[in-house]
Amino acid sequence: MNTEQFEIVIIDDNPKEHIKDNLRLEFPNATIEEYTSAKKGAEYIFQNLDKKRIVFLDYKFGANDWQGLDVLKKIRNKTSLLYIILMTAEIVNIKREELIELISDDGVSLISCDEDYEVYIKLVEKYLSFMDAKLDCVLEQWIINHPSDKDKTYIIEGNKHYSLNDILCEIRNQTSFGKEVEKKMLSLTVHLLTQSKEDIQ
């Protein structure tokens, strides 16, 4: 049983209760949000990009709704930090160019809706392990462990003062400032490691 805190968003016009029940059982500290409309589910994500999140996204929706690939593209236009599990009952019917596009995104997994629930669990566990090595998740954990630091100003850019919470939001929203800070923080980490030659254990 995994007790890590994060959010699971399920966007599926025909949700499978046993999948949700097993996710709740395996990840009791996860918050689960569910949407049967692709458009409404995507809008929720766009309004809450600053959360640690894994998205279960159905591939095909009704004719009057957005389709799964549309949602995926819209999410990727805003952020590259979310992990997405794309579910479909018709993998063999996916167009070749769409399949190539999906395969090229290492933050996306494509699975059959009929997969056993253990497959879903293993994917969530895999993405959680990836998140532990991501800058935004490491920064979030630092804030949780050092709550007195979260509102202090750490970066001043023009007239704007950024706290750790502000920096986290900028990185997760993948703003131009957030991307630049992310790049500089990673470069600084490598620099400190190579200069100090300290044991990182």
Phi, psi and chi 1 to 4 in degrees:
 res  aa     phi    psi   chi1   chi2   chi3   chi4
   1 MET       -  130.1  179.9 -174.4  -65.9      -
   2 ASN   -98.2  130.6 -172.7  -58.1      -      -
   3 THR  -110.8   16.6   57.1      -      -      -
   4 GLU   -71.2  144.9 -168.7  166.9   -7.8      -
   5 GLN   -91.8  124.3  -68.2 -173.2  -27.5      -
   6 PHE  -165.0 -178.2   66.1  104.1      -      -
   7 GLU  -120.8  138.9 -176.8  177.4   79.9      -
   8 ILE  -111.8  127.5  -65.0  172.0      -      -
   9 VAL  -113.6  124.3  177.3      -      -      -
  10 ILE  -107.4  118.5  -59.0  172.0      -      -
  11 ILE  -117.0  103.5  -52.6  174.3      -      -
  12 ASP  -156.7  126.6 -171.7  -12.7      -      -
  13 ASP   -76.7   -8.1   57.5   -4.4      -      -
  14 ASN  -138.5   67.5 -174.2   25.5      -      -
  15 PRO   -63.5  144.8   22.5  -31.3      -      -
  16 LYS  -102.3  112.8  -63.5  162.4 -176.9   63.4
  17 GLU   -60.1  -35.2  -73.7  -59.5  -43.7      -
  18 HIS   -67.5  -30.5   70.3  -76.8      -      -
  19 ILE   -67.1  -48.0  -64.6  -64.3      -      -
  20 LYS   -61.8  -42.0 -173.2  167.2   62.8  174.4
  21 ASP   -62.1  -41.8  -69.1  -17.1      -      -
  22 ASN   -70.3  -34.4  -77.9  -56.0      -      -
  23 LEU   -64.5  -41.8  -72.2  169.4      -      -
  24 ARG   -62.9  -40.4  -80.9 -154.7  178.0  101.5
  25 LEU   -67.2  -42.7 -176.0   64.1      -      -
  26 GLU   -79.7  -30.5 -169.1   66.5   28.8      -
  27 PHE  -127.0   71.9  -54.3  100.2      -      -
  28 PRO   -63.3  -23.1   23.1  -33.4      -      -
  29 ASN   -91.6   -1.4  -76.4    4.6      -      -
  30 ALA   -80.6  139.5      -      -      -      -
  31 THR   -87.6  132.0  -57.9      -      -      -
  32 ILE  -114.1  121.7  -61.8 -179.4      -      -
  33 GLU  -110.3  140.8  -62.3  -72.9  -19.6      -
  34 GLU  -131.7  135.0 -170.9  172.8   48.9      -
  35 TYR  -134.0  135.0  -67.3   87.5      -      -
  36 THR   -93.6   -8.1   55.7      -      -      -
  37 SER  -107.1  126.4  161.2      -      -      -
  38 ALA   -62.0  -41.8      -      -      -      -
  39 LYS   -63.4  -46.5 -174.0  173.3 -174.5  -66.9
  40 LYS   -67.9  -37.8  -71.4 -178.5  179.4  177.9
  41 GLY   -64.0  -42.0      -      -      -      -
  42 ALA   -64.9  -41.3      -      -      -      -
  43 GLU   -62.5  -38.6  -72.6  171.3  -13.0      -
  44 TYR   -61.2  -45.0  169.2   77.4      -      -
  45 ILE   -62.2  -44.0  -69.9  170.8      -      -
  46 PHE   -62.7  -31.3  -59.7  152.9      -      -
  47 GLN   -82.6  -10.1  -68.1  163.7    7.0      -
  48 ASN  -136.9   51.5  -62.0  -83.2      -      -
  49 LEU   -73.6  -10.3  -74.7  171.0      -      -
  50 ASP   -89.7   17.6   58.6  -21.1      -      -
  51 LYS  -107.1  152.5  -69.0 -174.1  178.0 -179.4
  52 LYS   -79.4  115.5 -175.8  176.4  180.0 -179.9
  53 ARG  -148.5  145.8  175.2 -175.6  -65.9  118.2
  54 ILE  -121.9  133.6  -66.0  171.9      -      -
  55 VAL  -111.7  127.1  179.6      -      -      -
  56 PHE   -97.0  119.3  -76.1   82.9      -      -
  57 LEU  -127.5  122.6  175.4   61.9      -      -
  58 ASP   -69.8  147.2 -166.6   11.9      -      -
  59 TYR   -80.1  -37.4 -177.6   80.5      -      -
  60 LYS  -121.6  129.8 -171.5  168.7  179.5  131.8
  61 PHE  -124.0  176.7  -72.3   82.2      -      -
  62 GLY   -62.4  164.4      -      -      -      -
  63 ALA   -62.0  -27.1      -      -      -      -
  64 ASN   -93.0    6.2  -64.5  -36.8      -      -
  65 ASP  -117.2  168.6 -158.8   -5.7      -      -
  66 TRP   -67.4  154.8  -68.2   -5.3      -      -
  67 GLN   -98.1  161.8  -63.3  -54.8  -54.2      -
  68 GLY   -55.5  -42.9      -      -      -      -
  69 LEU   -66.8  -32.9 -162.8   58.9      -      -
  70 ASP   -62.2  -45.3  -62.6  -32.2      -      -
  71 VAL   -63.1  -44.6  174.0      -      -      -
  72 LEU   -57.3  -45.7  174.2   59.1      -      -
  73 LYS   -63.7  -41.5  -71.3  176.4 -179.8  176.9
  74 LYS   -65.9  -39.5  -70.6  175.8 -173.1  -65.4
  75 ILE   -63.5  -46.0  -70.8  173.6      -      -
  76 ARG   -67.0  -24.4  -78.7  -63.3  177.5 -104.3
  77 ASN   -69.3  -21.2  -76.7  -23.1      -      -
  78 LYS  -104.3  -35.5  -69.8 -176.5  176.8  -70.8
  79 THR  -157.1  149.0 -179.6      -      -      -
  80 SER  -108.0    8.5   60.6      -      -      -
  81 LEU   -94.2   -5.4  -65.7  174.4      -      -
  82 LEU   -92.5  143.8  -69.3 -177.2      -      -
  83 TYR  -100.4  135.2  -72.5  102.9      -      -
  84 ILE  -126.4  129.4  -60.8  165.5      -      -
  85 ILE  -107.3  106.4  -61.1  169.9      -      -
  86 LEU   -89.4  123.7 -162.0   61.0      -      -
  87 MET  -109.8  137.2  -52.1  172.8  -67.1      -
  88 THR  -150.2  149.9  178.6      -      -      -
  89 ALA   -93.9   -2.8      -      -      -      -
  90 GLU  -133.2   55.0  -55.5  172.3  -12.8      -
  91 ILE   -56.8  -39.6  -70.8  179.4      -      -
  92 VAL   -67.3  -18.0  -66.0      -      -      -
  93 ASN   -95.1    0.5  -66.1  -30.3      -      -
  94 ILE   -72.0  134.1  -63.9  177.6      -      -
  95 LYS   -63.4  146.8  -65.2  176.6 -177.4  176.0
  96 ARG   -56.7  -44.2 -178.6  175.4  179.8  -85.9
  97 GLU   -66.8  -33.5   58.8  -89.2   20.1      -
  98 GLU   -69.6  -40.0  -68.1 -179.9   -5.9      -
  99 LEU   -62.7  -42.3 -164.9   55.9      -      -
 100 ILE   -61.7  -41.5  -69.1  171.4      -      -
 101 GLU   -62.8  -40.8 -172.6  172.5   -5.2      -
 102 LEU   -67.8  -43.5  -67.4  170.9      -      -
 103 ILE   -63.5  -30.9  -69.1  171.0      -      -
 104 SER   -75.1   -8.7   66.1      -      -      -
 105 ASP  -104.6  108.4 -170.1  -33.0      -      -
 106 ASP   -76.7   -1.6   59.8    4.4      -      -
 107 GLY   -97.2   12.7      -      -      -      -
 108 VAL  -128.1  135.6  176.2      -      -      -
 109 SER  -118.4  139.5  -69.1      -      -      -
 110 LEU  -111.7  121.0  178.4   64.6      -      -
 111 ILE  -136.0  160.6   62.2  173.2      -      -
 112 SER   -77.9  143.5  168.3      -      -      -
 113 CYS   -62.2  -21.4  -67.8      -      -      -
 114 ASP   -89.3    3.1  -61.2  -35.6      -      -
 115 GLU   -61.6  148.9  -70.9  -75.1    3.1      -
 116 ASP   -65.1  151.3 -154.9   50.7      -      -
 117 TYR   -62.8  -23.8   82.3   91.0      -      -
 118 GLU   -60.4  -30.6  -76.3   93.0  -11.3      -
 119 VAL   -65.1  -42.4  173.6      -      -      -
 120 TYR   -62.4  -45.4  -68.9   74.0      -      -
 121 ILE   -60.7  -45.6  -59.8  -58.3      -      -
 122 LYS   -64.0  -36.4  -73.8  178.8 -179.1  176.4
 123 LEU   -66.6  -42.0  -80.9  172.4      -      -
 124 VAL   -62.3  -45.0  171.9      -      -      -
 125 GLU   -61.4  -39.8  -71.6  174.6  -19.5      -
 126 LYS   -63.0  -45.3  179.9 -179.7   85.3  168.4
 127 TYR   -69.9  -32.0  -75.2  146.2      -      -
 128 LEU   -64.6  -39.3  -76.0  175.8      -      -
 129 SER   -66.5  -36.1   69.9      -      -      -
 130 PHE   -63.2  -42.6  -74.0  177.9      -      -
 131 MET   -61.6  -34.7  -74.5 -179.5  177.6      -
 132 ASP   -62.6  -21.0  -73.1  -20.7      -      -
 133 ALA  -100.8    0.5      -      -      -      -
 134 LYS   -88.6  142.7  -73.0  172.6   57.9 -176.4
 135 LEU   -56.6  -44.5  179.0   61.4      -      -
 136 ASP   -63.7  -37.2   64.3  -49.9      -      -
 137 CYS   -73.5  -36.9  -65.1      -      -      -
 138 VAL   -65.2  -41.9  172.9      -      -      -
 139 LEU   -64.1  -41.8 -179.2   56.4      -      -
 140 GLU   -60.4  -42.7  179.9 -176.1   51.5      -
 141 GLN   -64.7  -37.4 -167.7   59.6   54.0      -
 142 TRP   -61.2  -44.1  176.1  -86.8      -      -
 143 ILE   -62.0  -41.8  -68.1  170.7      -      -
 144 ILE   -62.6  -41.0  -68.9  169.8      -      -
 145 ASN   -79.7  -18.6  -66.6  -23.2      -      -
 146 HIS  -131.6   65.3  -57.4   83.7      -      -
 147 PRO   -58.9  -26.3   20.7  -31.3      -      -
 148 SER   -71.4  -15.6   60.8      -      -      -
 149 ASP   -91.2  -14.3  -70.5  -13.3      -      -
 150 LYS   -64.9  -29.5   68.1  177.4 -178.3  178.1
 151 ASP  -102.7    0.9  -65.4  -39.8      -      -
 152 LYS   -71.3  149.9  -66.4  178.3 -176.3  175.7
 153 THR   -80.5  126.2  -64.2      -      -      -
 154 TYR  -115.3  -24.9  -77.9   87.0      -      -
 155 ILE  -136.0  135.7  -63.2  176.7      -      -
 156 ILE  -118.2  121.5  -60.1  174.9      -      -
 157 GLU  -125.0  103.0 -177.1   85.4    4.2      -
 158 GLY    66.0 -125.0      -      -      -      -
 159 ASN   -94.2    2.6  -65.8  -35.9      -      -
 160 LYS   -97.0  129.2  178.6   75.9  173.9  175.7
 161 HIS  -105.7  130.2  -68.9 -129.4      -      -
 162 TYR  -114.6  122.9  -67.9   91.2      -      -
 163 SER   -86.1  176.2   66.9      -      -      -
 164 LEU   -61.4  -38.7  -71.4 -177.6      -      -
 165 ASN   -62.3  -42.2  -93.9  -17.2      -      -
 166 ASP   -62.8  -44.0  -64.7  -30.8      -      -
 167 ILE   -62.7  -42.6  -66.0  166.9      -      -
 168 LEU   -59.7  -45.2  177.7   60.8      -      -
 169 CYS   -63.4  -40.9  -72.8      -      -      -
 170 GLU   -64.2  -41.6  -65.9  -72.1  -33.6      -
 171 ILE   -66.5  -45.4  -68.9  172.7      -      -
 172 ARG   -69.9  -30.0  -76.2 -154.3  167.1  141.9
 173 ASN   -83.1   -4.9  -78.6  -74.5      -      -
 174 GLN    54.1   42.6  -68.4  -73.3  -86.9      -
 175 THR   -71.3  166.9   63.9      -      -      -
 176 SER   -61.6  -38.7   56.2      -      -      -
 177 PHE   -65.5  -44.2  174.9   77.9      -      -
 178 GLY   -61.1  -42.0      -      -      -      -
 179 LYS   -65.0  -40.1  -71.9  178.3 -178.2  177.8
 180 GLU   -67.0  -42.1 -174.5   62.5   24.3      -
 181 VAL   -64.6  -43.2  169.3      -      -      -
 182 GLU   -57.4  -47.0 -175.9  176.7   28.3      -
 183 LYS   -61.2  -44.5  179.5 -179.9  175.5 -177.0
 184 LYS   -68.9  -37.5  -72.6 -179.9  178.0  176.9
 185 MET   -66.0  -40.6  -71.3  177.7   74.6      -
 186 LEU   -66.9  -41.0  -69.8  171.6      -      -
 187 SER   -64.0  -40.7  -64.8      -      -      -
 188 LEU   -64.8  -39.7  177.2   60.3      -      -
 189 THR   -60.2  -46.1  -58.8      -      -      -
 190 VAL   -63.2  -42.0  173.1      -      -      -
 191 HIS   -61.1  -48.0  173.6   74.0      -      -
 192 LEU   -62.9  -39.8  -68.4  173.4      -      -
 193 LEU   -64.3  -45.6  178.7   63.2      -      -
 194 THR   -73.9  -29.1   55.8      -      -      -
 195 GLN   -78.2  -41.4  -68.8  -58.9  -51.8      -
 196 SER   -84.6  -28.7   64.7      -      -      -
 197 LYS    53.3   34.9  -61.0 -178.1  175.8   60.3
 198 GLU   -85.0  156.7  -66.5  178.7   -3.5      -
 199 ASP   -72.1  122.8 -174.3   -7.6      -      -
 200 ILE   -86.3    1.8   63.0  170.9      -      -
 201 GLN   -65.2      -  -65.4  -59.8  -38.4      -
